[in-house]
């Protein structure tokens, strides 16, 4: 064959021509493939997700606040689209963030069991976002995105050993992590009472010390055969009492070291954390992530510690707001948002970057500052707060999108949407497909944001308190109405004598309603006037439709392991992330001084 086509004379000329044609075809195909790849990459926008912690929807200027200055967040709303009916899937940090990351109600992943513990309380516990959950980061990572999370995680670290990292961000699709695997808590501020079961600690101290000291004393006396009488028994008892007292207090004393830490990827770089500089270092890390990934598509999840108590506000912002320490912290957070947005603009990435701003749930009103001021957010006209299952104040959150050249500016949307909707929205923008082996509860928002659709894709939204269905939102097809039925409500709001910082979801913590309380959110967004068959002619028909929606929804649920079972939430020393020698964990990264150049307000 080679001789026929590559012989001498004309045959050789023909061979050369054929070779040239083949080369041209191959080169053209290669160029075409490269162009296709480039075009696909160009069509993959950068995604920047900014999430505040415990921020009330009424704390931002564009949502009606006139006493706190938030010019940078307000600018995002002016240049983009603002959602006014944006809903979190849970009124607490861990379950809400789990649903945000997966596009699924937290009950589907076992990330809220509804009893005493409803958030992760230790970095050294075995609970967390299950390994089989598919986050949006994991999908975007497989489609060429560089993925990073800066700030708060609060979805677990380890399962069985200190270094298995089964719940860690790097095991859930992120290439880079800098921040705290836990949260900002009172334990992180010297002099503050521990946040771990504070209402029970005094009782537990006394009961445990008396019982165990007595038992230990009896065991030792039995083992030694020594029989004590009179004052000798008192001395023995006192010795064991103070030994146990010291050990118990040392455990809670170590919480600041064990829970309040900073990690870079898998490595603990500061323990305990220095919260006075942490927010500044986080923003510095975010800006560096954007700069080093500006040539390729990237996903950045900026997860602020602001405005969760206790507040660590730099001197530049202390006393600057008209709303005490809380307002100061909000205004500082707004400055950090501005730094991120300015970086994107200055690098010429504005038209290539979708920016989204939200809060994980509603504001808290429980903490009181040293001057008696409320250290919590304002949820505007909405009833309830953080931890209140069902009521709008605990779950209605800000939602702002900016993407110049792709989304309209100054647009407001009043249709029901959810934090879970971010999942299918950004997966579609990345050119990827949703997982087909599980139920995804979020809905793609792009057509709604662009104005191509006027109605939300959600007919029903279900509001859980742990694993108990608390309320249902129904937006009937072909109607502007939004009905909401409460199966139960927190007892603490109705009974001033019954108070818990985080309300329970069962038994004496709630008041059940039969029939469920019904509200017309279009006319009564504050949920102040429950409807009746007298005031609403369609009362029974509405309840019937909601009941059918609940039945269909429950058919999609399957039993999964509870991540907040007592076994999963209890602290386990062998799971505790630690730098140095356990239990005396301690280290400090070297870049604290370098971060001073980024001091807020400078």
C-alpha positions in Angstrom: 0.0 0.0 0.0 2.9 2.3 0.9 4.5 1.7 -2.5 1.4 2.3 -4.5 0.7 5.8 -2.9 4.3 6.8 -2.1 6.2 5.7 -5.1 8.2 7.9 -7.5 6.8 10.5 -9.9 3.2 11.5 -9.9 2.4 8.9 -7.3 4.8 10.7 -4.9 3.2 14.1 -5.6 -0.2 12.6 -5.0 1.0 11.2 -1.7 2.3 14.5 -0.6 -1.0 16.2 -1.5 -2.9 13.6 0.5 -0.6 14.1 3.4 -1.1 17.9 3.3 -4.9 17.5 3.1 -4.8 15.1 6.1 -2.7 17.5 8.1 -5.0 20.4 7.3 -8.0 18.4 8.3 -6.4 17.4 11.6 -5.2 20.9 12.3 -8.6 22.3 11.5 -10.3 19.8 13.8 -7.8 20.5 16.6 -8.3 24.2 16.2 -12.1 23.7 16.1 -11.9 21.6 19.3 -9.8 24.3 21.0 -12.3 27.0 19.9 -15.2 25.0 21.2 -13.4 24.5 24.5 -12.6 28.2 24.7 -16.1 29.2 23.9 -17.5 26.9 26.5 -15.1 28.2 29.1 -15.9 31.8 28.1 -19.6 31.0 28.7 -18.9 29.8 32.2 -19.2 32.8 34.5 -17.3 33.2 37.7 -19.6 32.7 40.7 -19.2 34.7 43.9 -21.6 33.7 46.7 -21.5 36.0 49.8 -23.4 34.8 52.9 -23.8 36.8 56.1 -24.5 35.0 59.4 -27.6 35.9 61.4 -28.3 39.1 59.4 -31.9 40.3 59.6 -33.6 41.2 56.3 -34.4 44.7 57.7 -30.8 45.5 58.5 -29.9 46.6 54.9 -30.7 49.9 53.4 -32.2 48.6 50.2 -34.6 46.5 52.3 -35.8 49.5 54.2 -33.2 50.3 57.0 -32.5 53.9 57.5 -30.2 53.7 60.6 -27.5 51.4 59.3 -25.3 52.3 56.4 -24.8 49.5 53.8 -23.8 51.4 50.6 -21.9 48.5 49.0 -24.7 45.9 49.4 -27.2 48.6 48.3 -25.1 49.2 45.2 -25.4 45.5 44.4 -29.2 45.8 44.5 -29.1 48.9 42.4 -27.0 47.3 39.8 -28.8 44.0 39.9 -31.9 42.1 41.0 -33.3 42.1 44.5 -35.5 39.2 45.8 -38.0 40.3 48.5 -39.6 36.9 49.1 -36.4 34.8 49.6 -36.6 32.0 52.1 -34.1 29.9 54.0 -34.8 26.2 54.4 -34.1 26.4 58.2 -33.9 29.1 60.8 -30.5 27.9 62.1 -27.0 27.9 60.7 -26.0 24.2 60.1 -29.2 22.9 58.6 -29.7 26.1 56.5 -26.2 25.9 55.1 -26.5 22.2 54.4 -29.6 22.8 52.3 -27.9 25.8 50.6 -24.9 23.6 49.6 -27.0 20.7 48.3 -30.2 22.3 47.0 -32.2 19.9 49.3 -34.2 20.2 52.5 -31.9 19.4 55.4 -34.2 16.5 56.4 -33.1 14.7 53.3 -29.5 14.5 54.5 -30.3 14.1 58.2 -28.9 17.6 58.9 -31.6 18.6 61.5 -33.2 16.2 63.9 -35.2 18.8 65.8 -34.5 17.8 69.4 -32.2 19.4 71.9 -29.3 20.0 69.5 -30.1 21.5 66.2 -26.6 22.7 65.1 -23.1 21.3 65.4 -21.7 22.2 68.8 -18.1 20.9 68.6 -15.4 20.6 66.0 -14.5 17.3 67.5 -17.9 15.6 66.9 -18.7 13.0 64.2 -21.8 14.7 62.7 -21.7 16.7 59.6 -22.7 16.9 55.9 -22.8 13.3 54.7 -20.1 12.1 52.3 -22.8 11.0 49.8 -24.3 14.5 49.4 -23.3 16.2 46.2 -22.6 19.9 46.7 -22.6 22.5 44.0 -18.9 22.9 44.6 -18.3 19.3 43.8 -20.1 19.6 40.5 -18.5 22.8 39.4 -15.1 21.4 40.4 -15.6 18.6 37.8 -16.5 21.1 35.2 -13.3 23.1 35.3 -14.0 25.6 38.1 -11.4 26.5 40.7 -13.5 26.3 43.9 -12.8 28.0 47.2 -14.6 28.7 50.5 -13.4 31.5 52.9 -14.9 31.8 56.4 -17.4 29.8 58.2 -18.1 26.1 57.4 -20.1 24.7 60.3 -20.8 21.4 58.5 -18.5 19.1 60.4 -14.9 17.9 60.0 -14.1 14.3 60.8 -16.0 11.0 61.1 -13.9 8.3 62.7 -10.3 9.6 63.1 -8.7 13.0 63.5 -7.5 13.1 59.9 -10.2 11.4 57.9 -11.8 14.9 57.0 -14.9 13.2 55.8 -17.1 16.3 56.4 -14.3 18.9 55.5 -14.9 21.4 52.7 -12.1 19.7 50.6 -14.1 16.5 50.7 -17.1 18.3 49.4 -15.7 19.9 46.2 -13.7 22.8 47.4 -10.1 23.1 46.2 -9.2 25.7 48.9 -10.5 26.4 52.4 -9.4 29.2 54.8 -11.5 29.9 57.8 -13.2 28.2 60.8 -14.7 24.8 60.5 -17.0 25.8 63.4 -18.7 29.2 63.9 -18.3 32.4 65.8 -19.4 31.6 69.3 -19.2 33.1 72.8 -16.5 30.6 73.6 -14.3 32.5 71.2 -14.3 35.7 73.3 -12.5 35.6 76.6 -14.7 36.3 79.5 -17.9 35.2 77.8 -20.0 32.3 79.1 -19.8 29.1 77.0 -22.5 28.7 74.4 -22.5 25.0 75.0 -25.8 24.3 76.9 -25.4 27.5 79.0 -28.7 27.1 80.8 -27.8 23.6 82.0 -24.1 24.1 83.0 -24.7 25.3 86.6 -27.0 22.4 87.3 -24.8 19.9 85.6 -21.8 21.2 87.4 -23.4 20.7 90.8 -25.2 17.4 90.1 -22.2 15.8 88.4 -19.7 16.9 90.9 -21.7 15.7 93.9 -22.7 12.4 92.4 -19.4 11.5 90.9 -17.3 12.8 93.7 -19.3 10.6 96.1 -19.1 7.5 93.9 -15.3 8.0 93.4 -14.8 8.4 97.1 -16.8 5.2 97.9 -14.9 3.2 95.2 -11.5 4.3 96.6 -12.5 3.6 100.1 -13.7 0.2 99.1 -10.6 -0.5 97.1 -8.3 0.6 100.0 -10.4 -1.0 102.7 -10.2 2.3 104.6 -13.2 3.2 106.6 -13.6 6.9 107.3 -15.5 8.4 110.1 -16.4 12.0 111.0 -14.2 14.8 109.6 -12.1 12.3 107.7 -15.0 11.5 105.4 -15.5 15.2 104.8 -11.9 15.7 103.9 -12.0 12.8 101.4 -15.2 14.1 99.9 -13.7 17.6 99.5 -10.6 16.2 97.8 -12.6 14.3 95.2 -15.1 17.2 94.8 -12.4 19.7 93.9 -10.6 17.2 91.6 -13.8 16.7 89.6 -14.6 20.4 89.8 -11.2 21.2 88.3 -11.5 18.6 85.5 -15.0 19.7 84.6 -14.1 23.4 84.4 -11.0 22.6 82.5 -13.0 20.9 79.8 -15.2 24.0 79.3 -12.2 26.2 79.6 -10.5 24.4 76.8 -13.5 24.9 74.5 -12.0 28.2 73.2 -9.0 26.3 72.1 -10.9 23.3 70.7 -13.8 25.1 68.9 -12.2 28.4 68.0 -9.6 27.6 65.4 -8.6 28.6 61.9 -7.7 26.1 59.1 -6.0 26.5 55.8 -7.1 23.4 53.8 -6.5 20.5 56.2 -4.0 22.3 58.4 -4.8 24.1 61.7 -2.9 27.4 61.4 -4.3 29.3 64.4 -5.7 27.8 67.7 -7.3 29.5 69.4 -8.3 32.0 66.7 -7.6 35.7 66.9 -11.0 37.0 66.1 -9.8 40.6 66.2 -8.0 40.1 62.9 -9.8 37.1 61.5 -12.4 38.9 59.4 -9.6 41.1 57.8 -7.5 38.0 57.0 -10.5 36.3 55.5 -11.1 39.2 53.1 -7.4 39.3 52.2 -7.6 35.5 51.4 -10.7 36.1 49.3 -9.0 38.9 47.3 -6.0 36.7 46.7 -8.2 33.8 45.6 -9.9 36.0 43.0 -6.6 37.4 41.7 -4.9 34.1 41.3 -7.9 32.5 39.5 -8.9 35.5 37.3 -7.8 33.6 34.1 -10.1 30.6 34.6 -13.7 30.1 35.9 -13.9 30.2 39.7 -16.4 29.6 42.4 -15.9 31.6 45.6 -18.1 31.1 48.6 -17.4 34.0 51.0 -19.0 32.9 54.3 -18.8 35.7 56.8 -18.7 35.4 60.5 -20.5 38.7 60.6 -23.0 39.4 62.3 -23.1 36.4 64.6 -22.4 37.3 68.3 -20.1 37.9 70.0 -19.0 40.9 67.8 -15.4 41.5 66.9 -15.4 44.8 65.2 -12.3 46.7 64.3 -11.7 50.1 65.9 -12.4 51.9 62.6 -16.1 50.9 62.8 -16.7 50.8 66.6 -19.3 53.4 67.6 -19.9 54.6 64.0 -23.4 53.3 63.6 -26.7 54.3 65.1 -27.5 50.8 66.2 -24.9 50.0 68.8 -22.4 47.2 68.5 -24.6 45.2 66.1 -24.9 48.1 63.7 -21.1 48.7 63.8 -20.6 45.0 62.9 -23.1 45.2 60.0 -21.4 48.3 58.6 -18.0 46.7 58.8 -19.3 43.6 56.9 -20.6 46.0 54.2 -17.1 47.4 53.9 -15.8 43.8 53.4 -18.4 43.2 50.7 -17.2 46.4 49.0 -13.6 45.2 48.9 -14.7 42.0 47.1 -16.9 43.7 44.6 -14.2 46.4 43.9 -11.6 43.7 43.3 -13.9 42.0 40.7 -14.5 45.4 39.0 -10.9 46.4 39.0 -9.8 43.1 37.5 -12.3 43.6 34.6 -14.3 40.6 35.7 -17.7 42.4 36.4 -19.4 41.1 33.2 -18.0 37.6 33.7 -19.0 37.3 37.4 -22.4 36.5 39.0 -22.4 37.9 42.5 -25.0 36.7 45.0 -25.6 38.1 48.5 -27.8 36.6 51.2 -28.0 35.6 54.9 -28.2 32.0 56.2 -31.4 32.8 58.1 -33.2 35.6 60.0 -31.7 37.8 62.7 -31.4 36.9 66.4 -32.9 39.1 69.1 -31.8 37.3 72.2 -28.3 38.7 72.9 -28.0 41.8 75.0 -24.9 44.0 75.0 -23.0 45.5 78.0 -25.0 48.7 77.7 -28.3 46.9 77.6 -28.8 47.2 73.8 -30.1 44.3 71.8 -27.2 42.6 70.0 -29.3 41.2 67.3 -30.8 41.9 63.9 -34.0 43.5 62.8 -36.3 41.3 60.7 -38.4 44.2 59.5 -42.1 43.7 59.5 -41.7 39.9 59.8 -42.7 38.0 62.8 -40.3 35.7 64.6 -36.5 35.4 64.7 -33.6 33.0 64.3 -34.5 29.6 65.7 -38.3 30.2 65.3 -39.5 27.6 63.0 -42.0 28.7 60.4 -42.4 32.4 61.2 -41.2 34.7 58.4 -38.7 36.5 60.6 -36.6 33.4 61.1 -36.5 32.4 57.5 -37.1 35.3 55.2 -33.7 36.6 54.1 -32.1 39.1 51.7 -31.3 37.8 48.2 -29.4 40.0 45.7 -27.9 39.1 42.3 -25.6 41.2 40.2 -24.3 40.2 36.8 -23.9 43.3 34.5 -24.8 42.6 30.9 -26.8 39.5 31.7 -29.3 40.6 34.4 -31.3 43.7 34.5 -30.5 46.5 37.0 -32.8 47.8 39.7 -35.3 44.9 39.4 -37.3 43.7 42.3 -39.0 40.2 42.4 -41.7 39.4 44.9 -42.1 35.8 44.0 -41.3 33.0 46.5 -37.7 31.8 46.1 -35.4 29.8 48.2 -31.7 29.6 49.2 -31.9 26.1 47.7 -32.4 27.7 44.3 -28.8 28.7 44.1 -27.8 25.1 43.6 -29.6 24.4 40.2 -29.0 28.0 39.1 -25.2 28.0 39.2 -25.0 24.4 38.0 -26.9 25.3 34.9 -24.6 28.4 34.4 -21.6 26.1 34.6 -23.0 24.0 31.8 -23.4 21.0 34.1 -26.4 18.8 34.8 -28.2 18.1 38.1 -27.8 14.8 39.8 -30.4 12.3 38.7 -30.2 9.9 41.6 -31.8 12.2 44.2 -34.5 14.8 44.7 -33.4 18.4 44.2 -35.8 20.8 45.9 -34.2 24.0 44.5 -35.3 25.6 41.2 -33.3 27.4 38.5 -33.8 31.1 38.9 -32.2 32.5 35.7 -35.4 33.0 33.7 -37.1 34.6 36.7 -34.1 36.9 37.3 -33.9 37.9 33.6 -37.6 38.6 33.4 -38.3 35.8 30.9 -40.7 34.3 33.5 -42.9 36.2 35.9 -43.7 33.4 38.3 -41.7 31.3 40.7 -41.3 27.6 39.9 -42.2 26.8 43.5 -45.8 26.0 44.1 -45.1 24.7 47.6 -42.3 25.4 50.0 -42.0 23.3 53.2 -40.7 24.7 56.4 -39.2 22.3 58.9 -38.3 22.6 62.6 -35.8 19.7 62.8 -37.6 16.6 61.3 -41.0 18.0 62.1 -43.0 19.9 59.4 -43.8 23.3 60.9 -45.4 25.3 58.1 -46.3 25.1 54.4 -46.3 27.9 51.8 -48.6 27.5 48.9 -48.4 29.7 45.7 -51.3 28.4 43.6 -50.8 28.2 39.9 -52.5 31.0 38.1 -52.9 33.1 41.2 -50.9 35.9 42.9 -51.8 34.7 46.3 -49.3 33.1 48.7 -51.0 31.1 51.5 -49.1 29.9 54.6 -50.3 27.3 57.1 -48.7 26.7 60.5 -49.1 23.2 61.9 -47.4 24.4 65.1 -45.7 27.5 66.4 -43.0 28.1 69.1 -44.5 28.3 72.5 -41.9 30.8 73.7 -43.3 33.6 71.6 -46.8 33.3 73.0 -45.8 32.5 76.6 -43.4 35.2 78.0 -42.6 32.8 80.9 -41.3 30.2 78.6 -38.0 31.2 76.9 -35.2 29.4 75.1 -32.5 31.0 72.9 -33.2 28.2 70.3 -36.7 26.9 70.4 -37.3 23.2 70.4 -39.5 21.5 67.8 -41.5 18.9 69.9 -43.5 18.4 73.1 -43.8 21.3 75.5 -41.7 23.6 73.2 -44.5 24.1 70.7 -48.2 24.8 70.4 -50.0 22.6 67.8 -52.9 24.0 65.8 -55.8 22.1 64.4 -56.8 23.3 61.9 -53.4 24.9 61.1 -53.1 28.7 61.4 -53.7 30.2 58.0 -52.3 33.5 56.7 -52.5 35.4 53.4 -48.9 36.6 53.0 -49.8 38.9 50.1 -52.1 40.9 52.4 -50.6 40.0 55.8 -46.8 39.5 55.5 -46.4 40.1 59.2 -48.6 37.0 60.0 -50.6 39.1 62.5 -54.2 38.0 61.6 -54.9 34.3 61.1 -57.8 33.6 58.8 -60.9 31.7 59.6 -63.8 30.2 57.6 -65.6 33.5 58.3 -62.9 35.8 57.0 -61.8 33.6 54.1 -64.5 31.8 52.0 -61.9 29.4 50.6 -60.5 28.4 54.0 -61.3 24.7 53.8 -60.4 24.4 50.1 -57.0 26.0 50.8 -56.3 23.6 53.6 -57.3 20.7 51.4 -54.9 21.7 48.7 -52.0 22.2 51.2 -52.8 18.8 52.7 -52.5 17.2 49.3 -49.2 19.0 48.7 -47.8 17.7 52.0 -48.8 14.2 51.2 -47.1 14.3 47.9 -44.0 15.8 49.4 -43.8 13.2 52.2 -43.9 10.4 49.5 -40.5 11.7 48.3 -38.8 11.4 51.8 -36.6 8.5 52.7 -35.1 7.5 56.1 -31.5 8.6 56.6 -29.0 8.6 59.5 -29.5 11.6 61.8 -26.3 13.7 61.9 -27.4 15.4 65.1 -28.0 12.2 67.1 -26.4 12.3 70.6 -23.7 10.0 69.4 -22.9 12.3 66.5 -23.0 15.6 68.4 -21.0 14.7 71.5 -17.4 15.8 71.6 -14.9 13.0 70.9 -11.3 13.7 71.8 -9.9 11.5 69.0 -11.7 13.7 66.4 -10.6 17.0 67.7 -8.5 19.1 65.2 -5.4 20.2 67.0 -2.0 21.8 66.3 0.5 21.1 69.0 0.0 18.6 71.8 -3.5 17.6 72.6 -5.3 18.8 74.8 -3.0 21.8 75.0 -3.6 22.8 71.3 -2.1 26.0 70.3 -0.5 27.8 67.3 -0.6 31.1 65.4 0.0 31.8 61.8 2.5 34.3 60.7 0.5 36.5 58.4 -1.4 38.5 61.0 0.9 41.4 60.8 0.8 41.5 57.0 -3.0 41.7 57.2 -2.8 45.1 58.8 -2.4 46.7 55.5 -5.9 45.7 54.7 -7.4 47.2 57.9 -11.1 48.1 57.3 -11.7 51.8 56.5 -8.1 52.4 55.5 
